């Protein structure tokens, strides 16, 4: 082919998308199958197997009949049994409640009518000129269909099965009544056990699906709670620090200390930039927190707010496993002092078994234990790592205590 030639029809057909070759209904069926979950596929497979078995049994029994009425009766019994299967929510999950009620009523009415009709035929066969064996076969088929598709879903299923087997035996009047009753009962038990086992398996599958769905929802809820808690910690402290330093800068500017005011505003800018970076890291999910940095930041922030912080102990005395938890306690405690108290003195004690942050300007009670409400979220964070935190108020003093087991 030359450079300027157009592709031939054969090459165009060869390179045509496969979607043009596959008929649209087939492609739609393939897409539906791929989008269907494994649980729904198993449920559909179970329904189809039960229906195919019933249809095959009905066809076999109907073709062996010699008259018209046995064939019609067996077909009706088969349709009623299929309706009974379709009425079960564990099998037909997409059917509406109204559709299930209609199917269930048809199943009960259809099988009852066929069974009673066959009994009448057996009782009146000599007078009606009908074959006695046809009535017995139809009655037995109706009993078997009921044992498979209707009786298993009643509360007192086993008692109903025994009553149905006994009534069928008494009304059919077989020559070997005990053996016939035992055979009917055995057939009913096997069919009912099969149906109940199938439904039980599907119920377990449904419970597993629900469990996975609930677990996924809980995971999403926990992640949202974690994000909101982290956002509160980051934004709360940043805004508190910015508000305090901005107010201090304004006071210095009014007093003529322009250089000091400019220095405070530079720190406000630094805080804003750091907070933005923390927020970005929070969104990415990789934000870390350092205890030493938090202690230094707490001293600077409280000093700007007119509160002197005295630190007893070193950050290194905190076990490494609880460094981050301790840092969160320092951050939340510092934020609460700035936002909720009028403290002028604060003491931070660091030890291997916990830390204590005490101030002399107790906040007004706002949580369940008299502590600021933000401590509730902090408590949840610490309990996740095997630690705990509690806030106590004693007169004008407020103490935030975090404890854990020292290694």
C-alpha positions as CSV (number, residue, x, y, z in Angstrom):
1,X,0.0,0.0,0.0
2,X,1.3,3.4,-0.9
3,X,1.8,6.2,1.5
4,X,-1.3,8.1,0.5
5,X,-3.6,5.1,0.0
6,X,-6.6,4.5,2.2
7,X,-7.0,1.3,4.2
8,X,-9.0,-1.4,2.5
9,X,-12.4,-2.6,3.7
10,X,-10.8,-5.9,5.0
11,X,-8.3,-4.0,7.2
12,X,-11.0,-1.8,8.6
13,X,-13.1,-4.8,9.5
14,X,-10.1,-6.4,11.1
15,X,-9.4,-3.3,13.2
16,X,-13.0,-2.6,14.1
17,X,-13.7,-2.6,17.8
18,X,-14.9,-5.8,19.3
19,X,-18.0,-4.0,20.6
20,X,-19.3,-3.9,17.0
21,X,-19.0,-7.6,16.7
22,X,-20.7,-8.6,20.0
23,X,-24.5,-8.0,19.8
24,X,-25.8,-5.3,22.2
25,X,-28.0,-7.7,24.3
26,X,-25.0,-10.0,24.8
27,X,-22.7,-7.1,25.8
28,X,-25.3,-5.9,28.2
29,X,-25.6,-9.3,29.8
30,X,-21.8,-9.5,30.1
31,X,-21.7,-6.1,31.7
32,X,-24.5,-7.1,34.2
33,X,-22.7,-10.3,35.1
34,X,-19.4,-8.6,35.7
35,X,-21.1,-5.9,37.9
36,X,-22.9,-8.6,39.9
37,X,-21.3,-9.4,43.2
38,X,-20.1,-13.0,44.0
39,X,-22.9,-13.3,46.6
40,X,-25.6,-12.3,44.2
41,X,-24.2,-14.8,41.6
42,X,-24.3,-17.6,44.2
43,X,-27.9,-16.6,45.1
44,X,-28.9,-16.6,41.4
45,X,-27.2,-19.9,40.9
46,X,-29.1,-21.5,43.8
47,X,-32.4,-20.2,42.6
48,X,-31.8,-21.5,39.1
49,X,-30.8,-24.9,40.3
50,X,-33.9,-25.3,42.5
51,X,-36.1,-24.1,39.7
52,X,-34.5,-26.4,37.1
53,X,-34.8,-29.4,39.4
54,X,-38.5,-28.6,40.0
55,X,-39.2,-28.1,36.3
56,X,-37.4,-31.3,35.4
57,X,-39.4,-33.2,38.0
58,X,-42.7,-31.7,36.8
59,X,-41.9,-32.6,33.2
60,X,-41.0,-36.1,34.1
61,X,-44.1,-36.7,36.1
62,X,-46.4,-34.9,33.6
63,X,-45.1,-36.9,30.7
64,X,-45.7,-40.2,32.6
65,X,-49.4,-39.4,33.2
66,X,-52.1,-41.0,31.1
67,X,-54.8,-38.4,31.4
68,X,-55.3,-34.7,31.0
69,X,-56.1,-33.8,34.5
70,X,-53.0,-35.3,36.1
71,X,-50.8,-33.4,33.8
72,X,-52.6,-30.1,34.5
73,X,-52.5,-30.8,38.2
74,X,-48.8,-31.6,38.3
75,X,-48.0,-28.5,36.2
76,X,-50.0,-26.3,38.6
77,X,-48.2,-27.9,41.6
78,X,-44.9,-27.2,39.9
79,X,-45.7,-23.6,39.3
80,X,-46.9,-23.2,42.8
81,X,-43.7,-24.7,44.2
82,X,-41.6,-22.3,42.0
83,X,-43.7,-19.4,43.3
84,X,-43.0,-20.6,46.9
85,X,-39.3,-20.5,46.2
86,X,-39.5,-17.0,44.6
87,X,-41.5,-15.7,47.6
88,X,-38.4,-16.2,49.9
89,X,-36.5,-13.0,50.4
90,X,-33.2,-14.8,50.8
91,X,-33.6,-16.2,47.3
92,X,-35.3,-13.5,45.3
93,X,-33.8,-10.4,46.9
94,X,-34.9,-8.0,44.1
95,X,-38.6,-8.9,44.4
96,X,-40.9,-6.4,46.2
97,X,-42.9,-7.3,49.3
98,X,-46.1,-7.2,47.3
99,X,-44.7,-9.6,44.7
100,X,-43.6,-12.0,47.4
101,X,-47.0,-11.9,49.1
102,X,-48.7,-12.7,45.8
103,X,-46.3,-15.6,45.1
104,X,-46.6,-17.0,48.6
105,X,-50.4,-17.0,48.5
106,X,-50.4,-18.6,45.1
107,X,-48.0,-21.3,46.3
108,X,-50.1,-22.2,49.3
109,X,-53.4,-22.0,47.4
110,X,-52.1,-23.9,44.4
111,X,-50.5,-26.8,46.3
112,X,-53.5,-27.1,48.6
113,X,-55.9,-27.2,45.7
114,X,-53.9,-29.8,43.9
115,X,-53.5,-31.9,47.0
116,X,-57.2,-31.7,48.0
117,X,-58.3,-32.3,44.4
118,X,-56.2,-35.4,44.2
119,X,-57.7,-36.6,47.5
120,X,-61.2,-36.1,46.2
121,X,-60.3,-38.0,43.0
122,X,-58.9,-40.9,45.1
123,X,-62.1,-41.0,47.3
124,X,-64.5,-40.7,44.3
125,X,-62.5,-42.5,41.6
126,X,-64.9,-45.4,41.2
127,X,-67.9,-43.1,40.8
128,X,-66.1,-40.6,38.5
129,X,-64.6,-43.3,36.4
130,X,-61.0,-42.0,37.0
131,X,-57.9,-44.0,37.6
132,X,-57.1,-44.4,41.3
133,X,-53.3,-44.4,40.7
134,X,-53.4,-41.0,38.9
135,X,-54.9,-39.4,42.1
136,X,-52.3,-41.0,44.3
137,X,-49.4,-39.9,42.1
138,X,-50.7,-36.3,41.9
139,X,-51.3,-36.2,45.7
140,X,-47.8,-37.5,46.3
141,X,-46.3,-34.9,43.9
142,X,-48.2,-32.1,45.7
143,X,-47.0,-33.3,49.1
144,X,-43.3,-33.5,47.8
145,X,-43.6,-30.0,46.3
146,X,-45.0,-28.6,49.5
147,X,-42.3,-30.3,51.6
148,X,-39.7,-28.6,49.4
149,X,-41.1,-25.1,48.7
150,X,-43.8,-24.3,51.3
151,X,-43.6,-26.2,54.5
152,X,-39.9,-25.4,55.2
153,X,-40.8,-21.7,55.7
154,X,-43.4,-22.2,58.4
155,X,-42.5,-21.9,62.1
156,X,-43.7,-25.4,63.1
157,X,-42.4,-27.0,59.9
158,X,-41.6,-30.4,61.2
159,X,-45.0,-30.9,62.9
160,X,-46.7,-29.7,59.7
161,X,-44.6,-32.2,57.7
162,X,-45.6,-35.1,60.0
163,X,-49.3,-34.1,59.8
164,X,-49.2,-33.8,56.0
165,X,-47.5,-37.2,55.7
166,X,-50.1,-38.8,58.0
167,X,-53.1,-37.1,56.3
168,X,-51.8,-38.2,52.9
169,X,-51.4,-41.8,54.1
170,X,-54.8,-42.0,55.7
171,X,-56.7,-40.4,52.8
172,X,-54.9,-42.4,50.0
173,X,-55.5,-45.7,51.8
174,X,-52.4,-47.5,50.5
175,X,-52.1,-51.3,51.0
176,X,-49.0,-50.9,53.1
177,X,-49.9,-47.8,55.1
178,X,-47.0,-47.9,57.7
179,X,-44.3,-48.3,55.0
180,X,-46.0,-45.7,52.8
181,X,-46.1,-43.2,55.7
182,X,-42.4,-43.9,56.5
183,X,-41.5,-43.3,52.9
184,X,-43.5,-40.1,52.7
185,X,-42.0,-38.9,55.9
186,X,-38.4,-39.7,54.8
187,X,-38.9,-38.0,51.4
188,X,-40.4,-34.9,53.2
189,X,-37.5,-34.8,55.7
190,X,-34.9,-34.9,52.9
191,X,-36.6,-32.3,50.8
192,X,-37.2,-30.0,53.8
193,X,-33.7,-30.4,55.1
194,X,-32.3,-29.5,51.6
195,X,-34.5,-26.4,51.4
196,X,-33.7,-25.3,54.9
197,X,-30.0,-25.9,54.4
198,X,-30.0,-23.9,51.2
199,X,-31.8,-21.0,52.8
200,X,-29.6,-21.2,55.9
201,X,-26.5,-20.9,53.6
202,X,-27.9,-17.9,51.9
203,X,-28.8,-16.3,55.2
204,X,-25.2,-16.7,56.4
205,X,-24.0,-15.2,53.1
206,X,-26.4,-12.3,53.6
207,X,-25.1,-11.8,57.2
208,X,-21.5,-11.8,55.9
209,X,-22.5,-9.2,53.3
210,X,-24.1,-7.1,55.9
211,X,-21.1,-7.5,58.2
212,X,-18.8,-6.3,55.5
213,X,-21.0,-3.3,54.7
214,X,-21.3,-2.3,58.4
215,X,-17.5,-2.7,58.8
216,X,-16.9,-0.5,55.8
217,X,-19.4,2.1,57.1
218,X,-17.7,2.0,60.5
219,X,-14.3,2.4,58.9
220,X,-15.5,5.5,57.0
221,X,-17.1,6.9,60.1
222,X,-13.9,6.3,62.1
223,X,-11.9,8.0,59.4
224,X,-14.2,11.0,59.4
225,X,-14.0,11.2,63.2
226,X,-10.3,11.0,63.1
227,X,-10.1,13.7,60.4
228,X,-12.4,16.0,62.2
229,X,-10.5,15.5,65.5
230,X,-7.2,16.2,63.8
231,X,-8.6,19.2,62.0
232,X,-9.9,20.5,65.3
233,X,-6.4,20.1,66.9
234,X,-4.6,21.7,64.0
235,X,-7.0,24.6,63.4
236,X,-7.9,25.2,67.0
237,X,-4.4,25.7,68.2
238,X,-3.4,27.7,65.1
239,X,-6.3,30.0,65.4
240,X,-5.8,30.5,69.1
241,X,-2.2,31.3,68.6
242,X,-2.9,33.7,65.7
243,X,-5.6,35.4,67.7
244,X,-3.4,35.9,70.8
245,X,-0.3,37.1,68.8
246,X,-2.5,39.4,66.6
247,X,-4.0,41.0,69.7
248,X,-0.5,41.4,71.2
249,X,0.8,43.0,68.0
250,X,-2.2,45.4,67.9
251,X,-1.5,46.4,71.5
252,X,2.2,46.9,70.8
253,X,1.4,49.0,67.7
254,X,-0.9,51.3,69.7
255,X,1.8,51.7,72.3
256,X,4.3,52.7,69.7
257,X,6.4,49.6,69.8
258,X,6.3,49.1,66.1
259,X,9.3,46.8,65.9
260,X,8.0,44.4,68.5
261,X,4.6,44.5,66.8
262,X,6.2,43.7,63.5
263,X,8.0,40.8,65.1
264,X,4.7,39.4,66.5
265,X,3.1,39.7,63.0
266,X,6.0,37.9,61.5
267,X,5.3,35.1,64.0
268,X,1.6,35.2,63.0
269,X,2.7,34.7,59.4
270,X,4.9,31.8,60.4
271,X,2.1,30.2,62.3
272,X,-0.3,30.6,59.4
273,X,2.2,29.1,56.9
274,X,2.9,26.2,59.3
275,X,-0.9,25.7,59.9
276,X,-1.5,25.5,56.1
277,X,1.3,22.9,55.8
278,X,-0.2,20.9,58.7
279,X,-3.6,21.1,57.0
280,X,-2.1,19.8,53.7
281,X,-0.3,17.0,55.6
282,X,-3.6,16.2,57.4
283,X,-5.4,15.8,54.1
284,X,-2.7,13.6,52.8
285,X,-2.8,11.5,56.0
286,X,0.9,11.8,56.7
287,X,1.0,14.4,59.4
288,X,3.3,13.7,62.3
289,X,3.7,15.5,65.6
290,X,6.8,16.0,67.7
291,X,6.7,16.3,71.5
292,X,9.8,18.5,71.7
293,X,8.3,20.9,69.2
294,X,5.0,21.0,70.9
295,X,6.6,21.8,74.3
296,X,8.6,24.6,72.8
297,X,5.5,25.9,71.0
298,X,3.5,25.7,74.1
299,X,6.0,27.8,76.0
300,X,6.1,30.4,73.3
301,X,2.3,30.6,72.9
302,X,1.5,30.7,76.6
303,X,4.2,33.4,77.1
304,X,2.5,35.5,74.4
305,X,-0.8,35.0,76.2
306,X,0.6,36.2,79.5
307,X,1.0,32.8,81.1
308,X,4.4,31.5,82.2
309,X,5.0,27.8,81.6
310,X,7.4,25.8,83.7
311,X,8.5,22.4,82.4
312,X,9.6,19.7,84.8
313,X,11.3,16.8,83.1
314,X,12.5,16.2,79.5
315,X,10.6,14.9,76.5
316,X,13.1,12.1,76.3
317,X,11.6,10.7,79.5
318,X,8.4,9.8,77.7
319,X,8.5,6.3,76.2
320,X,8.8,6.4,72.4
321,X,5.6,4.5,72.0
322,X,3.7,7.4,73.7
323,X,5.6,10.4,72.2
324,X,2.9,11.3,69.8
325,X,0.1,10.8,72.3
326,X,2.0,13.1,74.8
327,X,2.5,15.7,72.1
328,X,-1.3,15.7,71.4
329,X,-2.0,16.2,75.1
330,X,0.4,19.1,75.3
331,X,-1.1,20.7,72.2
332,X,-4.7,20.2,73.4
333,X,-3.9,21.4,76.9
334,X,-2.1,24.5,75.6
335,X,-5.0,25.3,73.3
336,X,-7.5,25.0,76.2
337,X,-5.4,27.3,78.4
338,X,-5.4,30.0,75.7
339,X,-9.0,29.6,74.7
340,X,-10.8,28.8,78.0
341,X,-8.8,30.0,80.9
342,X,-7.3,33.2,82.5
343,X,-4.2,31.4,83.7
344,X,-0.9,33.2,84.6
345,X,1.0,30.2,85.7
346,X,1.2,26.7,84.2
347,X,3.4,23.7,85.0
348,X,4.1,20.8,82.7
349,X,5.5,17.6,84.3
350,X,6.9,14.9,82.0
351,X,7.5,11.4,83.4
352,X,7.8,7.9,82.0
353,X,4.4,6.9,83.3
354,X,2.5,10.0,82.0
355,X,2.4,13.8,82.0
356,X,0.5,16.5,84.0
357,X,-0.3,20.0,82.7
358,X,-1.7,22.2,85.5
359,X,-2.8,25.9,85.3
360,X,-4.2,28.4,87.8
361,X,-7.1,29.7,85.6
362,X,-9.6,26.9,85.5
363,X,-12.1,27.0,82.6
364,X,-15.8,26.9,83.0
365,X,-17.1,23.3,82.8
366,X,-18.2,22.3,79.3
367,X,-17.6,18.5,79.2
368,X,-19.0,15.6,81.1
369,X,-16.2,15.7,83.6
370,X,-15.9,19.4,83.8
371,X,-13.2,19.5,81.2
372,X,-13.3,21.3,77.9
373,X,-15.2,19.3,75.3
374,X,-12.1,18.9,73.1
375,X,-10.6,16.6,75.7
376,X,-13.3,14.0,74.8
377,X,-11.7,13.6,71.3
378,X,-8.2,13.6,72.9
379,X,-9.3,10.8,75.2
380,X,-10.4,8.7,72.3
381,X,-7.0,9.3,70.6
382,X,-5.1,8.2,73.7
383,X,-7.2,5.1,74.4
384,X,-6.4,3.9,70.9
385,X,-2.7,3.5,72.0
386,X,-3.4,2.2,75.5
387,X,-3.3,5.5,77.3
388,X,-5.9,7.7,79.0
389,X,-6.4,11.3,79.9
390,X,-8.6,13.0,82.5
391,X,-9.2,16.7,83.3
392,X,-10.0,17.7,86.9
393,X,-10.9,21.1,88.4
394,X,-10.0,22.1,92.0
395,X,-10.9,25.6,92.7
396,X,-9.0,27.9,90.4
397,X,-6.7,25.1,89.3
398,X,-7.3,22.8,86.3
399,X,-5.2,19.7,85.8
400,X,-4.9,17.7,82.7
401,X,-3.4,14.2,83.4
402,X,-2.4,11.7,80.9
403,X,-1.3,8.2,82.0
404,X,0.0,5.0,80.5
405,X,1.9,2.0,81.5
406,X,5.6,2.6,81.5
407,X,7.6,-0.1,79.7
